[in-house]
């Protein structure tokens, strides 16, 4: 499904954050995104063949989907808004790194 429900990422991001209120889920999302970035650097530097690149989405989504299934108890936004959701994952990751947001959504 296309990301047509929201007209901009600015409109989407509050929805994204509302789907990521659980502290453990945010930690899992952050960990998955961190590992994806590390794997990306490794794969680029090691010049690994294409079959190894499947590890990127499996790692990132694996951690995130565990967070949704067991802690948020909701469906990942990826299913309805794949592009906005991917951007949301990285935005939340860098917001946490910069201290703009925390793992505890109540402090946002």
C-alpha positions as CSV (number, residue, x, y, z in Angstrom):
1,X,0.0,0.0,0.0
2,X,1.3,3.5,-0.8
3,X,2.1,6.1,1.8
4,X,-0.8,8.3,0.6
5,X,-2.7,8.6,3.9
6,X,-0.2,11.2,5.1
7,X,0.7,14.2,3.0
8,X,4.1,14.7,4.6
9,X,6.5,13.1,7.1
10,X,5.7,16.0,9.5
11,X,2.1,14.7,9.5
12,X,3.2,11.0,9.8
13,X,5.8,11.3,12.6
14,X,3.3,12.0,15.5
15,X,1.4,8.9,14.4
16,X,4.6,6.9,14.3
17,X,5.6,8.1,17.8
18,X,2.1,7.1,19.1
19,X,2.7,3.6,17.8
20,X,6.1,3.5,19.7
21,X,5.2,4.4,23.3
22,X,6.7,1.4,25.1
23,X,10.2,1.8,26.4
24,X,11.3,-1.7,25.6
25,X,9.9,-1.4,22.1
26,X,11.9,1.8,21.5
27,X,15.0,0.1,22.8
28,X,14.5,-2.7,20.4
29,X,13.9,-0.3,17.5
30,X,17.0,1.7,18.4
31,X,19.1,-1.5,18.7
32,X,17.9,-2.9,15.4
33,X,18.6,0.4,13.6
34,X,22.0,0.6,15.2
35,X,22.8,-2.9,14.1
36,X,21.6,-2.1,10.6
37,X,23.9,0.8,10.3
38,X,26.8,-1.2,11.6
39,X,26.0,-4.0,9.2
40,X,25.7,-1.6,6.3
41,X,29.2,-0.2,7.1
42,X,30.6,-3.7,7.4
43,X,29.0,-4.9,4.1
44,X,30.2,-1.9,2.2
45,X,33.8,-2.1,3.6
46,X,34.0,-5.9,3.3
47,X,32.4,-5.7,-0.2
48,X,30.2,-8.7,0.6
49,X,28.2,-10.2,-2.2
50,X,24.5,-9.5,-2.6
51,X,23.2,-12.5,-0.7
52,X,24.6,-11.1,2.6
53,X,22.6,-7.9,2.2
54,X,19.4,-9.8,3.3
55,X,20.7,-9.4,6.8
56,X,19.9,-5.7,6.8
57,X,16.1,-5.9,6.7
58,X,16.0,-9.1,8.8
59,X,18.0,-7.4,11.5
60,X,16.2,-4.1,11.5
61,X,12.7,-5.4,11.2
62,X,13.4,-8.4,13.4
63,X,14.1,-6.3,16.4
64,X,11.3,-3.8,15.6
65,X,8.6,-6.5,15.0
66,X,9.5,-8.2,18.3
67,X,8.8,-4.8,20.0
68,X,5.5,-4.5,18.3
69,X,4.4,-8.1,18.9
70,X,5.3,-8.4,22.5
71,X,5.5,-4.9,24.0
72,X,3.4,-2.5,21.9
73,X,0.9,-5.1,21.0
74,X,0.1,-3.5,17.7
75,X,0.9,-4.0,14.0
76,X,4.0,-2.2,12.7
77,X,3.3,0.9,10.7
78,X,5.5,-0.7,8.0
79,X,2.6,-2.7,6.7
80,X,0.5,0.4,5.8
81,X,3.2,3.0,5.5
82,X,6.4,1.4,4.5
83,X,8.4,4.4,3.4
84,X,7.2,6.8,6.1
85,X,7.8,4.0,8.7
86,X,11.4,3.4,7.5
87,X,12.1,7.1,7.7
88,X,10.4,7.2,11.2
89,X,12.8,4.4,12.4
90,X,15.8,6.4,11.4
91,X,14.3,9.7,12.7
92,X,13.6,8.2,16.1
93,X,17.1,6.7,16.2
94,X,18.8,10.0,15.5
95,X,16.3,11.9,17.8
96,X,17.4,9.5,20.7
97,X,21.1,10.0,19.8
98,X,20.7,13.8,19.9
99,X,18.7,13.7,23.1
100,X,15.6,15.1,21.4
101,X,13.6,12.1,22.5
102,X,14.2,9.3,25.0
103,X,13.5,5.7,25.3
104,X,10.7,6.6,27.7
105,X,7.9,8.1,25.5
106,X,6.5,9.9,28.6
107,X,9.5,12.2,28.5
108,X,8.9,13.3,24.8
